[in-house]
Amino acid sequence: MSSTARDRLAGSRSAEATDTVSTPAFPAIVRDRPFAWMLLTTSIIGWLASGALVLEKLEILKDPNHTTVCDVNPWISCGQVMQTWQSSVFGFPNMFIGIVAFAVTLTTAMGLLSGARFSRGYWIGLQVGVTLGFAFAVWLWWQALYAINILCPFCMVVWAVMIPMFVWVTLRNVAQGVIKAPAPLAKLLVDSGWIITALLYVAVAATVFFAFVHVFVGTSGF
C-alpha cells in the first residue's frame, strides 16, 4: 500500500473515531422501529377511545336520556361531560378531532414499520400537530377537574396516551436533529424520556386526587 493510501485510510479511521465519540448513544426507543411501535400502540388506544366517545355521542344525539357505558356516578360520567360546551369547542364534538388525528399518527407508525422515510418538513408538521393535541388535552384536563368537576373515563384514556406520544415524538425529533439542540442537552433530554413521562403521569394523578379528594375520602355525601 502506498503512503498516500495509508494516509487516506488513517484519516478515514480517525474521522470515524471522531464521529463515534461525538454522536450521542440514544435509547433504542428513538430509533425508527421501536419508536414506530410506541406510536402505533398509543395511536390505536387513542383512536379506539375517541371512537367509543363518537358512538356514545351519536346515541346521546338520538336520545338525550341515553346512559353511556361510563356513566358511573355524578363524578364519573362521559354523558354529563358531553353536555358541556367544552366538549364541542370548535362547534363540533371534540372526539372527531381525535378520530382524525390518531389516524394520522397511526398511519405514520405503519409507514415507519414498512420502511418509509419522511422528510424533516413532515416531522416538523407532526411535531406541531402532536404539540397542539397535547396542549388541547391539557386544557380539557384542566376544564374537567376545575370547571366541569366531572371525569370522563374515555377522555382520560386519551390524556394518558397523549403523554408518551408527545414526549417521545418530541424527543425523537431532538435525537434525529429535526429539533436542533446541543448534543449534551439532547442526550440529557432523551435519556430522561421515561422519567419525564412518569413525572407527567404522577402530576396528572396528583391533580385528579386533590381535585376529587372529597370523593376519595368519602366526604362528598355520595
Long-range contacts (C-beta under 8 A, 24 or more apart in sequence): 22-183, 23-183, 24-175, 24-183, 24-186, 24-187, 24-190, 26-175, 26-186, 26-187, 26-190, 26-191, 27-190, 27-191, 27-193, 29-168, 29-172, 29-193, 30-168, 30-171, 30-172, 30-175, 30-176, 30-190, 30-193, 32-112, 33-112, 33-113, 35-112, 35-168, 35-172, 36-108, 36-109, 36-110, 36-112, 36-113, 37-109, 37-113, 38-164, 38-165, 38-168, 39-105, 39-106, 39-108, 39-109, 39-112, 39-165, 39-168, 39-169, 40-106, 40-109, 40-110, 40-113, 42-105, 42-161, 42-162, 42-164, 42-165, 43-102, 43-103, 43-105, 43-106, 43-109, 43-161, 43-165, 44-102, 44-106, 45-157, 45-160, 45-161, 46-98, 46-102, 46-105, 46-157, 46-158, 46-161, 46-162, 46-165, 47-98, 47-99, 47-102, 47-103, 47-106, 49-98, 49-154, 49-155, 49-157, 49-158, 49-161, 50-95, 50-96, 50-98, 50-99, 50-102, 50-154, 50-158, 51-95, 51-99, 52-154, 53-78, 53-82, 53-93, 53-95, 53-98, 53-152, 53-154, 53-155, 54-93, 54-95, 54-96, 54-99, 56-82, 56-154, 57-82, 57-93, 57-95, 70-152, 70-153, 70-154, 72-153, 73-222, 74-150, 74-222, 75-149, 75-150, 75-151, 75-212, 75-215, 75-220, 75-222, 76-150, 76-151, 76-152, 76-153, 77-150, 77-151, 77-152, 78-152, 78-153, 78-154, 78-155, 80-148, 80-150, 81-144, 81-148, 81-150, 81-151, 81-152, 81-155, 82-152, 84-148, 86-140, 86-143, 86-144, 86-147, 86-148, 94-136, 94-140, 97-133, 97-136, 98-158, 101-129, 101-133, 104-129, 105-130, 105-165, 120-178, 123-173, 123-176, 123-178, 124-173, 124-178, 126-169, 127-169, 127-170, 127-173, 127-178, 127-179, 130-165, 130-166, 130-169, 130-170, 131-166, 131-170, 133-162, 133-165, 133-166, 134-162, 134-163, 134-165, 134-166, 137-162, 141-204, 141-207, 145-207, 145-208, 145-211, 145-212, 146-211, 149-211, 151-208, 151-212, 159-204, 160-201, 160-204, 163-197, 163-200, 163-201, 163-204, 164-197, 167-193, 167-196, 167-197, 167-200, 168-193, 168-197
